[in-house]
Amino acid sequence: MTKHFSKWVSKQNISETELSNALSELQDDIFEANLGGCIYKKRIRFEGQGKSGSGRTIICYRKEDRAIFIHGFSKNEKANLSKKELNIFKELSKILLRLSTSEIKIAVENGDFIEVKS
């Protein structure tokens, strides 16, 4: 996950287990929307709530390669991404998918990315 997303996760008190479950479901092709450009929308549950009224995550995902949580929002904040936001995330996805394994490792070591344990 990105540092930006990690701050949102902490603020919303979302468990690493919930994030790991979301990634497992995504790998099993269980998601709310494929937004194109390797960008997926996936629901996650806030502590003590069901998925339908909780959070939405935006994940840069390429099957059998990588999954990076890049953005989160609660359903009561907004219903969906704007076209501008979606285009920005698609451009970010292109950059993230070009990163080599060693570049990702450096980003984790520097604290720019935080690994979600499965």
Steps between C-alpha positions, in 0.01 A plus 500: 500500500611856446588724792195715414270197517665383824408828671135453398507139628630616838240776523219254419643231732500236225676178591776342296283186495224694323751626242642151453149360453427766238814402309409130518155576361650714224729211403187282479338758268262625771482879473246776455637651180780469248552867417747431219872563487565237770293703749243317714244614756463267799278536805645457846334490837553756772521365853151402619329565165405302193667552162206677335523812717872505559804573289601487141856438396671568172762241416758489223498130414655275240421131556792289619723808510404765755220670686546845650232676702515861383186673631214453741178679580187434700172463318350789695782730375422440133330242283767465235817642355481796268626458143797718591589281799464184293731637231758595763486150650538342155812708439634405843429136422719518188786628712450243778483210256830604340685483832748216525505262794811673634335844469199374696731355764674837535162677528405261783835555674454879471145484638337618176321166467380283788468127444169333584572160652282216376 
